[in-house]
């Protein structure tokens, strides 16, 4: 049986559309059609249909019979739930990562796989610092989720990492919506978290990570939950143009 030459198309389209939604290229309320996406990404409608089904399951797209598909919005109550779940998961991840770091640094030589993952976090933070210095804040959402997933890898917990991956796209979406206002401050908090992990301080790593998530939640909700807010957040935008992110 011949391999399907377009076998990877659904994932490519899925990643591309999700990326465009997260960065506001496709704003909440925007109507999207199979034909338009197929033309944009140079594929047939079949992989587009599969990608849209996956995006609907992830909460990025809403589809209604006879009405087609539109880019979804994140309701504020859903955002609160995401932050609450994320805070619990990530605080535990940070504590596990610190415990594992203490064991690795206490050994004669760190495990090669662990050490590679740890070096990757330094590279991510360096890339983010350069983006902040250059005021290239649009690069931060992807770097942010890569950092958090990288800490999950350091924790050594497959279950916690899988839970975080399940909500990682929506976390990146929330981060991107507020990156112009809080991106620089939020990015600087990452090094403090990583320093506590490197020190093997479980309590401090968990506290700092929980505070990092809580600070993000507070900033996001203060900005987008205010009645009559001039800035439209993901829960408020309903137009079909580019979304306001800052």
C-alpha positions in Angstrom: 0.0 0.0 0.0 1.4 3.4 -1.0 1.9 5.9 1.7 -0.4 8.9 1.4 1.8 11.8 0.1 -0.4 14.2 2.0 -0.5 12.2 5.3 1.0 15.1 7.3 -1.3 17.8 5.9 -3.9 17.6 8.7 -1.3 18.3 11.4 0.4 21.1 9.4 -3.0 22.8 8.8 -3.9 22.2 12.5 -0.7 23.8 13.7 -0.9 26.7 11.2 -4.5 27.6 12.0 -4.0 27.3 15.7 -1.0 29.5 15.4 -2.9 32.2 13.5 -5.8 32.1 16.0 -3.4 32.4 19.0 -1.6 35.4 17.4 -4.9 37.1 16.4 -4.4 36.8 12.7 -7.7 35.0 12.8 -9.7 36.9 15.4 -12.5 35.6 17.5 -15.8 35.7 15.5 -14.0 35.3 12.1 -15.8 32.9 9.8 -13.6 30.2 8.4 -14.4 27.9 5.5 -12.8 24.7 4.3 -12.4 26.2 0.8 -10.6 29.3 2.1 -8.3 27.4 4.4 -7.5 24.8 1.7 -6.5 27.7 -0.7 -4.5 29.4 2.0 -2.5 26.4 3.0 -2.3 24.7 -0.4 -4.0 21.5 0.5 -7.3 19.7 -0.3 -10.4 20.1 1.9 -9.9 16.7 3.5 -7.0 17.6 5.8 -8.7 21.0 6.5 -11.8 19.2 7.6 -9.8 17.0 10.0 -7.9 20.0 11.3 -11.2 21.9 12.0 -12.6 18.9 13.9 -9.4 18.9 16.1 -9.5 22.6 16.6 -13.2 22.4 17.7 -12.3 19.7 20.2 -9.5 22.0 21.5 -11.9 24.9 21.9 -10.4 27.1 19.2 -13.2 26.8 16.7 -17.0 26.6 16.9 -19.1 24.9 14.3 -22.8 25.0 13.8 -25.0 23.1 11.3 -25.7 25.2 8.2 -23.7 28.1 9.7 -20.2 26.9 9.2 -17.2 27.4 11.5 -16.0 30.5 13.3 -13.0 31.3 15.5 -14.1 30.8 19.1 -13.6 33.2 22.0 -12.5 32.3 25.5 -15.2 33.2 28.0 -13.8 34.9 31.1 -15.2 32.1 33.4 -13.3 29.6 31.2 -10.2 31.6 31.4 -10.4 31.6 35.2 -10.8 27.8 35.2 -7.8 27.4 32.9 -5.7 29.5 35.2 -6.9 27.6 38.3 -6.1 24.2 36.8 -2.8 25.5 35.4 -1.8 26.9 38.8 -2.3 23.5 40.5 -0.6 21.5 37.8 2.4 23.8 37.3 3.1 24.3 41.0 3.4 20.5 41.4 5.5 20.3 38.2 7.9 22.9 39.6 8.2 21.0 42.9 8.9 17.7 41.1 11.4 19.4 38.8 13.3 20.9 41.8 13.3 17.5 43.5 14.7 15.9 40.4 17.3 18.6 39.9 18.6 18.1 43.4 19.1 14.4 42.7 20.7 15.2 39.3 23.1 17.8 40.7 23.9 15.5 43.7 25.0 12.7 41.4 28.5 12.2 40.1 27.2 13.5 36.7 23.7 14.5 35.6 21.8 12.2 33.3 22.5 13.2 29.6 18.9 13.3 28.7 18.0 15.5 31.7 21.0 17.8 31.1 20.0 18.3 27.5 16.5 19.3 28.6 17.9 21.6 31.2 20.2 23.3 28.7 17.3 23.8 26.3 15.5 25.9 29.0 18.5 28.2 29.2 18.4 28.6 25.4 14.6 29.4 25.5 15.2 32.0 28.2 18.0 33.6 26.2 15.8 33.7 23.1 13.1 35.3 25.1 15.4 37.9 26.6 16.6 38.9 23.2 12.9 39.2 22.0 12.2 41.4 25.0 15.2 43.6 24.4 14.2 44.0 20.7 10.6 44.6 21.7 9.6 41.6 19.5 6.9 40.5 21.9 5.0 38.5 19.3 7.8 35.9 19.7 7.1 35.4 23.4 3.8 33.3 23.4 5.5 30.4 21.7 8.7 30.7 23.8 6.5 30.9 26.9 4.7 27.7 26.3 8.0 26.0 25.3 9.5 27.1 28.7 6.6 25.7 30.7 6.5 22.4 28.8 10.3 22.2 29.2 9.9 22.5 33.0 7.3 19.7 32.8 9.9 17.6 31.0 12.4 18.3 33.7 9.9 17.1 36.3 10.0 13.6 34.9 6.3 13.2 35.4 4.7 11.9 32.2 1.2 12.4 33.7 1.7 16.0 34.7 3.4 16.8 31.3 0.5 15.3 29.4 -2.0 17.3 31.5 -0.2 20.5 30.7 0.1 19.7 27.0 -3.7 19.3 26.9 -4.3 22.9 27.8 -1.0 24.3 26.4 -2.7 25.8 23.3 -5.2 27.7 25.3 -2.5 28.9 27.7 -0.6 30.3 24.8 -3.8 32.0 23.5 -4.3 33.7 26.8 -0.7 34.8 27.0 -0.7 36.2 23.5 -3.9 38.2 24.2 -2.0 40.1 27.0 1.6 39.9 25.9 1.8 43.6 24.9 0.9 44.6 28.4 2.4 42.0 30.7 4.8 40.1 28.5 8.1 41.7 29.6 7.3 41.4 33.3 6.0 37.8 33.0 9.0 36.7 31.0 11.4 37.9 33.7 9.7 35.7 36.3 10.8 32.6 34.5 14.5 32.9 35.5 13.5 33.1 39.2 11.5 29.9 38.9 14.3 28.1 37.1 16.8 29.3 39.7 14.7 27.8 42.5 14.5 24.5 40.5 18.2 24.4 40.1 18.7 25.0 43.8 16.6 22.0 44.5 14.2 24.0 46.6 10.8 22.3 46.1 8.9 24.7 48.3 10.3 27.8 46.7 10.0 26.5 43.1 6.3 25.6 43.7 5.6 29.0 45.4 7.3 31.0 42.6 5.5 29.0 39.9 2.1 29.4 41.6 2.8 33.1 42.0 3.8 33.4 38.4 0.5 31.8 37.2 -1.6 33.8 39.7 0.0 37.1 38.6 -0.8 36.2 35.0 -4.4 35.5 35.9 -4.8 38.7 37.9 -3.3 40.8 35.0 -5.5 39.1 32.4 -8.7 39.4 34.3 -8.1 42.9 35.4 -7.6 43.9 31.8 -10.4 42.0 30.2 -13.0 41.6 32.9 -13.6 45.3 33.5 -17.1 46.4 32.4 -16.9 48.7 29.4 -13.2 48.0 28.9 -11.9 49.8 25.8 -9.6 46.9 25.0 -11.4 43.9 23.6 -10.1 40.6 24.9 -10.7 37.1 23.5 -14.0 37.0 25.3 -15.2 40.2 23.8 -14.1 40.3 20.2 -16.8 39.4 17.8 -15.7 41.1 14.6 -14.1 39.5 11.6 -11.0 41.7 11.3 -7.7 41.3 13.1 -8.2 41.0 16.9 -7.0 43.7 19.3 -4.2 42.3 21.5 -2.9 45.4 23.1 
